[in-house]
Amino acid sequence: MSGDGGQNTRRLECMHWPEAALALQRDGSTLVWPFGAFEQHGPQLPLLTDALFAERILDRVLQGLPEEMPVWALPIQSIGFSPEHRGFPGTLSLSADLLIRLVKEVGKQLADQGVQRLVLFNAHGGQIGLLQTAARELAVETPAMAVLPCFLWSGGSELKSLVPADELAHGLHAGLAETSLMLALEPSLVGEQRPLDGDHVSNKSAATPPEGWSLEGPAPLAWFAADLSRSGVVGDSRGADAKLGSQLETALVAHWRQLFTSLMTSGWPPRGDRRRI
């Protein structure tokens, strides 16, 4: 996570071990593990797009919480599960079983040190289900520690007023929202191209799902970006601008700050052995 010395107060890796020992034993101790990906994001966005979003938004969220709240961030997990982007140079992907093992091994060590909540703060849509599975498996082995997998772009009613409905539903990768957010956060990393690509446009070079099936929704397909797009973009980035990006950043930070405040002031997880009725 980038930032100044003030931001380091929310970073577990910047603590000395005696500080960490005291912090992790505090009532309600909560760690947030940001997850990104190392994958193509069209010709205009960098490979670190998801990782940068997870870090920057989480940074702002945590810095806005009351200082007395016992919540800290772990270092970013910047390589994730990205097989849907294979074939595009630069993409790196861990196997599903490796990522699940990683979550479980780190999670069990945190639970052994007294951590009461672990939030998996994920910004890569392609590993939502996988991290939910990893969280469930970890929770079975660490019943005293709550495990909460979440996705950066899920929730937040204000997104609907900022992004057109069609793009919000079908702009799944490097489209209007992601390109705009990067223009607000790191404009120097954004290339000049603004592709329009993917199944929701009249693009004869891209495959379209069979009737009744979709990329996401009630009957989703296990799709590959190369089936849908020559550029790697699934969506419409043409209207992207920094103003929209700043509005998206504000909306995301407000949404997640509210959710973290709710979590930190709650009594979750329940006490006792949650594996038994």
Order of alpha helices (4+ residues) and beta strands (2+ residues): alpha-beta-alpha-beta-alpha-beta-alpha-beta-alpha-alpha-alpha-beta-alpha-beta-alpha
